[in-house]
């Protein structure tokens, strides 16, 4: 006889909500959110910027981005705050506090 499973009363949960609760309970929510930002770089900043830059990693709230040329590095540095705002809006939380373009 198979072990019985407890039924949860209330409203059914979406898969996204269940995964969110699981990552939080495992203590990996921050790492998962940071990975999602890096993985979604092209979708967040658009094709033009993504063609000249690559998000590398996030450390202590700082996103490190490699950029192909110095002029683009300067241009993206001037857009830093707009890009951070867009990233954090997409993430639904303040994941990125600063960006370093290299």
N, C-alpha and C positions, 0 to 999 in steps of 0.2 A: 504494500500500500504506500502510495506516494505521500510525502509530508504535506500537510495542509498549509495553504498560504493565507496570510491575513489579508482581508479586504480593507482597503482604506475608504472611509466614508467621506462624502463631500464631492466636490467637482473633479472631473478627470483633469489630469495635468497634460500639457503639451510636452512633446519630447524636448523642446528647447528649455522649458522650465525645469524639467527633470534633470537635464544635463547641467544646467546652471546650479541647481542645488547639489548635485553630485560633485562638481568641481570645487564648489565652496566647502563642502564637508571634507573633501580630501586635501584642502589647503592649497590647491593649484589654480584657483580662479585667476589670480593675478598673472601667472605665467601663461595661461591659456589666452587671456585677453591680450597680452603683449605679443604672443605669437600671431594672433589674429590680425593685429595691426600690421606687423611686418609682412605677413602673407597677403594682405589686402592693399598694400602700398599702391599698386598700379590702379586699382579701382578707385581708391580714395583721391589720388592726386591727378588722375587722368593720363591718357596715352602719351601726350606730349612730354610731360615732366617724367613719367616713368621710362621714357625712351632714353633719358640722359642720367637717370639716377636709380639707385637700388637701396632699399631699406635693408640694413644689416642685422641690427639687434636693438634691444632696449635694455639699458642698465640704469637702475635707480631713477626711472622716469625720463631718462635721456635717450632719444632715438638717434642712432648713428646711421647716416645715409652717405653712401659713396656717390660721387658725382663725376661725370666724365671729363668736364673741362672747368677751368677757373671762372670763365664768364658765367657759366650756369651755376656754379657754386655761389657766386655773388648774387645772382638773380634769386636763387632759392633762399638765400640768407635774408634777403629783403622781404620775402614772402613767408618767413618762418612762423609768424603769429597766425596768419591765415591758415596755413597748413596744419598747425597744431589744433586750432579751433575745429577744423574740418575732421581731423582724426578723432578727436575726443567726442565730437558730436556723433560720428559713425559708431564709436565704441560704446557710447552711452555712459561714459565715465571719464574722469581725468586720468588717462593712461600715460600720456606724454606731457611732460612739463617743460621740456626744452628739446631742440633738435640741433645736432652738430653735423654739418655738411663737410665731407672730406673728399 
